[in-house]
Amino acid sequence: LDPSTRTALKGKGDFESPNFTPPEGAPPTQGMVGGPTGYVGRNIHFGIREHAMAGIATGMALHGGVLPFAATFFTFSDYMRPSIRLAALSKAHVIYVWTHDSIGLGQDGPTHQPIEHLASLRAMPNLMLLRPADANETVEAWKLAVAHTEGPVGLVFTRQKLPIFDRNTLAPAAGTAKGAYVLADCAAGPPKLILIATGSEVSIALEAHNQLTREGVASRVVSMPCWDLFEAQPQSYKDAVLPPGVKARVSVEAGSPLGWERYVGLEGAIIGLNRFGASAPGEIVMRELGFTPEHIVKVAKSILAGNRPG
């Protein structure tokens, strides 16, 4: 699905017969493969065949000698699921690149907007799922995906443009390797409130944090790109990121709220989605369904006031 995922290996040719001739009027291919036997191009155009693509990628990984990746819209991971599960069972080193990861993709509408996918794939054993928040976290996520050899890795990316965080004032993106890290903190003392977010919602949570800071509320932003990596950390690290004494917590993720209870607790709030999306420009859908700094601030203040999330 390269025209949409932009994942082609540039200049590496297409996997096709050396005798292949594009139909009259068709655009030229990325580079004819050549060679005495052909079939040496490194980009395989599967067509809209996610199940076959994922199965073939598993076979390539188990054969050895290559590190295959497969790319499509995140919602179409549904078609790949049996092959993802077999890759996880086999601990095959496959990388899945899933783009268009939320309601933020906009006008394609509910059929293309993933809701339950993060929760369901997080539940699969041996599958490491990462949802980075900016370009720097993406670099770190790719490093982890290449180095991880105990099973498949899913990299979950947004469609919409995201800001690149200023790491001179915020924490280094190397914290991605621990699954979650304190991206921004209060100036002094322990926080009274913790905002936890993933992917494209981290920048929104950061804006909410800045607003709360201006209003004198001591808050912390935790970027949590990978639950599994965070759970693998020592308890001392987990407690440093999410101090047990700080009960006011709000998670922000444009997907199913299922599972976030473990991080926000009974006294926290989950900003998520218990419904399908809508067809409209992405920024409008995000706004109408509550993924704005203003809504996060409102929910946070309600939690700080002792109101139970509803």
TORKOL-4160 file (C-alpha; in steps of 0.2 Angstrom, whole numbers, padded with zeros to 4 digits, m for minus):
310
<pt num="1" X="0000" Y="0000" Z="0000"/>
<pt num="2" X="0015" Y="0011" Z="m0003"/>
<pt num="3" X="0006" Y="0026" Z="m0012"/>
<pt num="4" X="m0002" Y="0028" Z="0006"/>
<pt num="5" X="0010" Y="0022" Z="0018"/>
<pt num="6" X="0026" Y="0029" Z="0009"/>
<pt num="7" X="0037" Y="0014" Z="0014"/>
<pt num="8" X="0045" Y="0009" Z="m0002"/>
<pt num="9" X="0064" Y="0006" Z="m0002"/>
<pt num="10" X="0070" Y="0019" Z="m0013"/>
<pt num="11" X="0080" Y="0014" Z="m0028"/>
<pt num="12" X="0079" Y="m0005" Z="m0024"/>
<pt num="13" X="0068" Y="m0010" Z="m0038"/>
<pt num="14" X="0052" Y="m0020" Z="m0038"/>
<pt num="15" X="0050" Y="m0038" Z="m0036"/>
<pt num="16" X="0044" Y="m0044" Z="m0053"/>
<pt num="17" X="0049" Y="m0054" Z="m0069"/>
<pt num="18" X="0063" Y="m0047" Z="m0079"/>
<pt num="19" X="0051" Y="m0049" Z="m0094"/>
<pt num="20" X="0038" Y="m0038" Z="m0086"/>
<pt num="21" X="0032" Y="m0024" Z="m0097"/>
<pt num="22" X="0021" Y="m0010" Z="m0090"/>
<pt num="23" X="0004" Y="m0009" Z="m0099"/>
<pt num="24" X="0004" Y="0005" Z="m0112"/>
<pt num="25" X="0001" Y="0022" Z="m0104"/>
<pt num="26" X="0006" Y="0015" Z="m0086"/>
<pt num="27" X="0019" Y="0025" Z="m0077"/>
<pt num="28" X="0036" Y="0018" Z="m0076"/>
<pt num="29" X="0041" Y="0006" Z="m0062"/>
<pt num="30" X="0053" Y="0012" Z="m0049"/>
<pt num="31" X="0067" Y="0003" Z="m0057"/>
<pt num="32" X="0068" Y="m0013" Z="m0068"/>
<pt num="33" X="0075" Y="m0027" Z="m0059"/>
<pt num="34" X="0088" Y="m0035" Z="m0072"/>
<pt num="35" X="0099" Y="m0049" Z="m0067"/>
<pt num="36" X="0101" Y="m0066" Z="m0076"/>
<pt num="37" X="0086" Y="m0073" Z="m0067"/>
<pt num="38" X="0076" Y="m0058" Z="m0062"/>
<pt num="39" X="0066" Y="m0056" Z="m0047"/>
<pt num="40" X="0079" Y="m0046" Z="m0037"/>
<pt num="41" X="0069" Y="m0031" Z="m0033"/>
<pt num="42" X="0066" Y="m0028" Z="m0015"/>
<pt num="43" X="0049" Y="m0020" Z="m0015"/>
<pt num="44" X="0035" Y="m0033" Z="m0017"/>
<pt num="45" X="0018" Y="m0025" Z="m0023"/>
<pt num="46" X="0005" Y="m0037" Z="m0015"/>
<pt num="47" X="m0010" Y="m0027" Z="m0020"/>
<pt num="48" X="m0024" Y="m0026" Z="m0007"/>
<pt num="49" X="m0020" Y="m0043" Z="0000"/>
<pt num="50" X="m0015" Y="m0040" Z="0018"/>
<pt num="51" X="m0018" Y="m0058" Z="0024"/>
<pt num="52" X="m0006" Y="m0065" Z="0010"/>
<pt num="53" X="0006" Y="m0051" Z="0013"/>
<pt num="54" X="0008" Y="m0055" Z="0031"/>
<pt num="55" X="0009" Y="m0074" Z="0028"/>
<pt num="56" X="0022" Y="m0072" Z="0015"/>
<pt num="57" X="0032" Y="m0060" Z="0027"/>
<pt num="58" X="0032" Y="m0073" Z="0041"/>
<pt num="59" X="0038" Y="m0086" Z="0029"/>
<pt num="60" X="0052" Y="m0075" Z="0023"/>
<pt num="61" X="0057" Y="m0071" Z="0041"/>
<pt num="62" X="0057" Y="m0090" Z="0046"/>
<pt num="63" X="0067" Y="m0094" Z="0030"/>
<pt num="64" X="0081" Y="m0082" Z="0036"/>
<pt num="65" X="0093" Y="m0070" Z="0027"/>
<pt num="66" X="0081" Y="m0055" Z="0026"/>
<pt num="67" X="0071" Y="m0044" Z="0038"/>
<pt num="68" X="0054" Y="m0042" Z="0030"/>
<pt num="69" X="0042" Y="m0028" Z="0034"/>
<pt num="70" X="0024" Y="m0026" Z="0028"/>
<pt num="71" X="0014" Y="m0010" Z="0027"/>
<pt num="72" X="m0004" Y="m0005" Z="0027"/>
<pt num="73" X="m0018" Y="0005" Z="0036"/>
<pt num="74" X="m0019" Y="0000" Z="0054"/>
<pt num="75" X="m0038" Y="m0004" Z="0052"/>
<pt num="76" X="m0033" Y="m0017" Z="0039"/>
<pt num="77" X="m0023" Y="m0027" Z="0052"/>
<pt num="78" X="m0039" Y="m0036" Z="0054"/>
<pt num="79" X="m0036" Y="m0045" Z="0038"/>
<pt num="80" X="m0018" Y="m0049" Z="0043"/>
<pt num="81" X="m0023" Y="m0056" Z="0061"/>
<pt num="82" X="m0022" Y="m0075" Z="0058"/>
<pt num="83" X="m0004" Y="m0072" Z="0050"/>
<pt num="84" X="0001" Y="m0060" Z="0064"/>
<pt num="85" X="m0004" Y="m0073" Z="0077"/>
<pt num="86" X="0006" Y="m0086" Z="0068"/>
<pt num="87" X="0021" Y="m0075" Z="0067"/>
<pt num="88" X="0019" Y="m0072" Z="0086"/>
<pt num="89" X="0017" Y="m0090" Z="0089"/>
<pt num="90" X="0033" Y="m0094" Z="0079"/>
<pt num="91" X="0042" Y="m0079" Z="0086"/>
<pt num="92" X="0046" Y="m0073" Z="0068"/>
<pt num="93" X="0055" Y="m0057" Z="0066"/>
<pt num="94" X="0043" Y="m0047" Z="0055"/>
<pt num="95" X="0040" Y="m0029" Z="0056"/>
<pt num="96" X="0022" Y="m0022" Z="0053"/>
<pt num="97" X="0021" Y="m0004" Z="0048"/>
<pt num="98" X="0003" Y="0002" Z="0052"/>
<pt num="99" X="m0002" Y="0019" Z="0047"/>
<pt num="100" X="m0018" Y="0030" Z="0047"/>
<pt num="101" X="m0019" Y="0024" Z="0065"/>
<pt num="102" X="m0034" Y="0034" Z="0072"/>
<pt num="103" X="m0050" Y="0045" Z="0069"/>
<pt num="104" X="m0037" Y="0058" Z="0065"/>
<pt num="105" X="m0036" Y="0051" Z="0047"/>
<pt num="106" X="m0052" Y="0061" Z="0043"/>
<pt num="107" X="m0064" Y="0059" Z="0028"/>
<pt num="108" X="m0061" Y="0041" Z="0024"/>
<pt num="109" X="m0073" Y="0038" Z="0039"/>
<pt num="110" X="m0077" Y="0025" Z="0052"/>
<pt num="111" X="m0073" Y="0010" Z="0040"/>
<pt num="112" X="m0055" Y="0016" Z="0040"/>
<pt num="113" X="m0053" Y="0023" Z="0057"/>
<pt num="114" X="m0046" Y="0010" Z="0070"/>
<pt num="115" X="m0054" Y="0010" Z="0087"/>
<pt num="116" X="m0052" Y="m0007" Z="0095"/>
<pt num="117" X="m0036" Y="m0012" Z="0086"/>
<pt num="118" X="m0023" Y="m0006" Z="0099"/>
<pt num="119" X="m0032" Y="m0015" Z="0113"/>
<pt num="120" X="m0034" Y="m0031" Z="0104"/>
<pt num="121" X="m0016" Y="m0032" Z="0097"/>
<pt num="122" X="m0009" Y="m0027" Z="0114"/>
<pt num="123" X="m0017" Y="m0043" Z="0121"/>
<pt num="124" X="m0008" Y="m0054" Z="0109"/>
<pt num="125" X="0007" Y="m0063" Z="0116"/>
<pt num="126" X="0024" Y="m0061" Z="0108"/>
<pt num="127" X="0019" Y="m0046" Z="0098"/>
<pt num="128" X="0028" Y="m0029" Z="0103"/>
<pt num="129" X="0017" Y="m0014" Z="0099"/>
<pt num="130" X="0025" Y="0003" Z="0098"/>
<pt num="131" X="0015" Y="0019" Z="0095"/>
<pt num="132" X="0028" Y="0034" Z="0094"/>
<pt num="133" X="0023" Y="0052" Z="0097"/>
<pt num="134" X="0035" Y="0061" Z="0085"/>
<pt num="135" X="0049" Y="0059" Z="0073"/>
<pt num="136" X="0062" Y="0056" Z="0087"/>
<pt num="137" X="0052" Y="0042" Z="0095"/>
<pt num="138" X="0050" Y="0035" Z="0078"/>
<pt num="139" X="0068" Y="0033" Z="0076"/>
<pt num="140" X="0070" Y="0025" Z="0092"/>
<pt num="141" X="0055" Y="0013" Z="0088"/>
<pt num="142" X="0063" Y="0008" Z="0072"/>
<pt num="143" X="0079" Y="0004" Z="0082"/>
<pt num="144" X="0069" Y="m0007" Z="0094"/>
<pt num="145" X="0060" Y="m0016" Z="0079"/>
<pt num="146" X="0076" Y="m0020" Z="0070"/>
<pt num="147" X="0085" Y="m0027" Z="0086"/>
<pt num="148" X="0070" Y="m0036" Z="0093"/>
<pt num="149" X="0071" Y="m0055" Z="0088"/>
<pt num="150" X="0059" Y="m0063" Z="0100"/>
<pt num="151" X="0044" Y="m0060" Z="0089"/>
<pt num="152" X="0035" Y="m0048" Z="0077"/>
<pt num="153" X="0034" Y="m0029" Z="0080"/>
<pt num="154" X="0020" Y="m0018" Z="0076"/>
<pt num="155" X="0025" Y="0001" Z="0072"/>
<pt num="156" X="0009" Y="0011" Z="0073"/>
<pt num="157" X="0010" Y="0028" Z="0065"/>
<pt num="158" X="m0002" Y="0043" Z="0062"/>
<pt num="159" X="m0007" Y="0050" Z="0045"/>
<pt num="160" X="m0008" Y="0068" Z="0051"/>
<pt num="161" X="0007" Y="0079" Z="0053"/>
<pt num="162" X="0014" Y="0080" Z="0071"/>
<pt num="163" X="0026" Y="0092" Z="0079"/>
<pt num="164" X="0043" Y="0087" Z="0083"/>
<pt num="165" X="0047" Y="0089" Z="0101"/>
<pt num="166" X="0061" Y="0101" Z="0107"/>
<pt num="167" X="0072" Y="0089" Z="0116"/>
<pt num="168" X="0082" Y="0103" Z="0123"/>
<pt num="169" X="0068" Y="0107" Z="0135"/>
<pt num="170" X="0059" Y="0090" Z="0135"/>
<pt num="171" X="0066" Y="0073" Z="0139"/>
<pt num="172" X="0077" Y="0063" Z="0126"/>
<pt num="173" X="0067" Y="0051" Z="0115"/>
<pt num="174" X="0079" Y="0037" Z="0121"/>
<pt num="175" X="0066" Y="0034" Z="0134"/>
<pt num="176" X="0056" Y="0025" Z="0121"/>
<pt num="177" X="0066" Y="0010" Z="0124"/>
<pt num="178" X="0059" Y="0009" Z="0142"/>
<pt num="179" X="0041" Y="0009" Z="0135"/>
<pt num="180" X="0036" Y="0025" Z="0145"/>
<pt num="181" X="0045" Y="0040" Z="0151"/>
<pt num="182" X="0043" Y="0057" Z="0159"/>
<pt num="183" X="0042" Y="0068" Z="0144"/>
<pt num="184" X="0038" Y="0084" Z="0153"/>
<pt num="185" X="0037" Y="0088" Z="0172"/>
<pt num="186" X="0032" Y="0101" Z="0184"/>
<pt num="187" X="0045" Y="0114" Z="0190"/>
<pt num="188" X="0047" Y="0108" Z="0208"/>
<pt num="189" X="0041" Y="0095" Z="0219"/>
<pt num="190" X="0030" Y="0080" Z="0215"/>
<pt num="191" X="0016" Y="0081" Z="0202"/>
<pt num="192" X="m0002" Y="0082" Z="0208"/>
<pt num="193" X="m0008" Y="0076" Z="0191"/>
<pt num="194" X="m0001" Y="0064" Z="0178"/>
<pt num="195" X="m0006" Y="0064" Z="0160"/>
<pt num="196" X="m0002" Y="0048" Z="0150"/>
<pt num="197" X="m0003" Y="0048" Z="0131"/>
<pt num="198" X="0003" Y="0038" Z="0116"/>
<pt num="199" X="0006" Y="0043" Z="0098"/>
<pt num="200" X="m0002" Y="0059" Z="0091"/>
<pt num="201" X="m0011" Y="0062" Z="0107"/>
<pt num="202" X="0005" Y="0065" Z="0116"/>
<pt num="203" X="0007" Y="0083" Z="0108"/>
<pt num="204" X="m0011" Y="0087" Z="0114"/>
<pt num="205" X="m0007" Y="0081" Z="0131"/>
<pt num="206" X="0008" Y="0092" Z="0131"/>
<pt num="207" X="m0002" Y="0107" Z="0126"/>
<pt num="208" X="m0014" Y="0103" Z="0141"/>
<pt num="209" X="0001" Y="0102" Z="0153"/>
<pt num="210" X="0007" Y="0119" Z="0147"/>
<pt num="211" X="m0010" Y="0126" Z="0151"/>
<pt num="212" X="m0011" Y="0118" Z="0168"/>
<pt num="213" X="0006" Y="0124" Z="0172"/>
<pt num="214" X="0001" Y="0142" Z="0168"/>
<pt num="215" X="m0013" Y="0140" Z="0180"/>
<pt num="216" X="m0002" Y="0134" Z="0194"/>
<pt num="217" X="m0006" Y="0115" Z="0193"/>
<pt num="218" X="0009" Y="0104" Z="0195"/>
<pt num="219" X="0007" Y="0091" Z="0181"/>
<pt num="220" X="0018" Y="0078" Z="0172"/>
<pt num="221" X="0016" Y="0071" Z="0155"/>
<pt num="222" X="0021" Y="0053" Z="0152"/>
<pt num="223" X="0024" Y="0047" Z="0134"/>
<pt num="224" X="0020" Y="0028" Z="0134"/>
<pt num="225" X="0024" Y="0021" Z="0116"/>
<pt num="226" X="0025" Y="0003" Z="0122"/>
<pt num="227" X="0015" Y="m0006" Z="0136"/>
<pt num="228" X="0025" Y="m0022" Z="0135"/>
<pt num="229" X="0042" Y="m0013" Z="0137"/>
<pt num="230" X="0036" Y="m0003" Z="0151"/>
<pt num="231" X="0030" Y="m0018" Z="0160"/>
<pt num="232" X="0047" Y="m0026" Z="0158"/>
<pt num="233" X="0055" Y="m0012" Z="0168"/>
<pt num="234" X="0060" Y="m0014" Z="0186"/>
<pt num="235" X="0047" Y="m0009" Z="0198"/>
<pt num="236" X="0058" Y="0006" Z="0205"/>
<pt num="237" X="0058" Y="0013" Z="0187"/>
<pt num="238" X="0039" Y="0011" Z="0185"/>
<pt num="239" X="0036" Y="0019" Z="0201"/>
<pt num="240" X="0047" Y="0034" Z="0197"/>
<pt num="241" X="0037" Y="0037" Z="0181"/>
<pt num="242" X="0020" Y="0034" Z="0189"/>
<pt num="243" X="0022" Y="0037" Z="0207"/>
<pt num="244" X="0009" Y="0026" Z="0217"/>
<pt num="245" X="0005" Y="0041" Z="0228"/>
<pt num="246" X="m0001" Y="0052" Z="0213"/>
<pt num="247" X="m0019" Y="0046" Z="0211"/>
<pt num="248" X="m0025" Y="0060" Z="0199"/>
<pt num="249" X="m0021" Y="0052" Z="0182"/>
<pt num="250" X="m0028" Y="0055" Z="0165"/>
<pt num="251" X="m0024" Y="0044" Z="0150"/>
<pt num="252" X="m0027" Y="0050" Z="0132"/>
<pt num="253" X="m0028" Y="0039" Z="0117"/>
<pt num="254" X="m0039" Y="0040" Z="0102"/>
<pt num="255" X="m0044" Y="0021" Z="0103"/>
<pt num="256" X="m0053" Y="0009" Z="0115"/>
<pt num="257" X="m0051" Y="0013" Z="0133"/>
<pt num="258" X="m0049" Y="m0005" Z="0137"/>
<pt num="259" X="m0034" Y="m0009" Z="0148"/>
<pt num="260" X="m0030" Y="0009" Z="0153"/>
<pt num="261" X="m0037" Y="0005" Z="0170"/>
<pt num="262" X="m0021" Y="m0002" Z="0175"/>
<pt num="263" X="m0012" Y="0014" Z="0173"/>
<pt num="264" X="m0025" Y="0027" Z="0179"/>
<pt num="265" X="m0033" Y="0017" Z="0193"/>
<pt num="266" X="m0050" Y="0019" Z="0201"/>
<pt num="267" X="m0048" Y="0037" Z="0204"/>
<pt num="268" X="m0041" Y="0042" Z="0187"/>
<pt num="269" X="m0050" Y="0046" Z="0170"/>
<pt num="270" X="m0048" Y="0038" Z="0153"/>
<pt num="271" X="m0051" Y="0049" Z="0137"/>
<pt num="272" X="m0054" Y="0036" Z="0124"/>
<pt num="273" X="m0067" Y="0030" Z="0112"/>
<pt num="274" X="m0082" Y="0018" Z="0115"/>
<pt num="275" X="m0089" Y="0022" Z="0098"/>
<pt num="276" X="m0084" Y="0022" Z="0080"/>
<pt num="277" X="m0077" Y="0037" Z="0071"/>
<pt num="278" X="m0085" Y="0049" Z="0059"/>
<pt num="279" X="m0081" Y="0056" Z="0041"/>
<pt num="280" X="m0075" Y="0074" Z="0042"/>
<pt num="281" X="m0058" Y="0083" Z="0042"/>
<pt num="282" X="m0047" Y="0074" Z="0055"/>
<pt num="283" X="m0045" Y="0090" Z="0066"/>
<pt num="284" X="m0064" Y="0091" Z="0067"/>
<pt num="285" X="m0066" Y="0073" Z="0071"/>
<pt num="286" X="m0053" Y="0074" Z="0085"/>
<pt num="287" X="m0061" Y="0090" Z="0092"/>
<pt num="288" X="m0079" Y="0084" Z="0092"/>
<pt num="289" X="m0074" Y="0068" Z="0100"/>
<pt num="290" X="m0064" Y="0076" Z="0114"/>
<pt num="291" X="m0046" Y="0075" Z="0109"/>
<pt num="292" X="m0041" Y="0093" Z="0113"/>
<pt num="293" X="m0031" Y="0102" Z="0126"/>
<pt num="294" X="m0046" Y="0111" Z="0133"/>
<pt num="295" X="m0055" Y="0094" Z="0136"/>
<pt num="296" X="m0040" Y="0086" Z="0144"/>
<pt num="297" X="m0039" Y="0101" Z="0155"/>
<pt num="298" X="m0057" Y="0100" Z="0160"/>
<pt num="299" X="m0056" Y="0082" Z="0164"/>
<pt num="300" X="m0040" Y="0084" Z="0174"/>
<pt num="301" X="m0047" Y="0098" Z="0184"/>
<pt num="302" X="m0063" Y="0087" Z="0188"/>
<pt num="303" X="m0052" Y="0073" Z="0194"/>
<pt num="304" X="m0041" Y="0085" Z="0205"/>
<pt num="305" X="m0058" Y="0091" Z="0212"/>
<pt num="306" X="m0062" Y="0073" Z="0218"/>
<pt num="307" X="m0075" Y="0070" Z="0205"/>
<pt num="308" X="m0077" Y="0052" Z="0200"/>
<pt num="309" X="m0074" Y="0050" Z="0181"/>
<pt num="310" X="m0091" Y="0047" Z="0172"/>
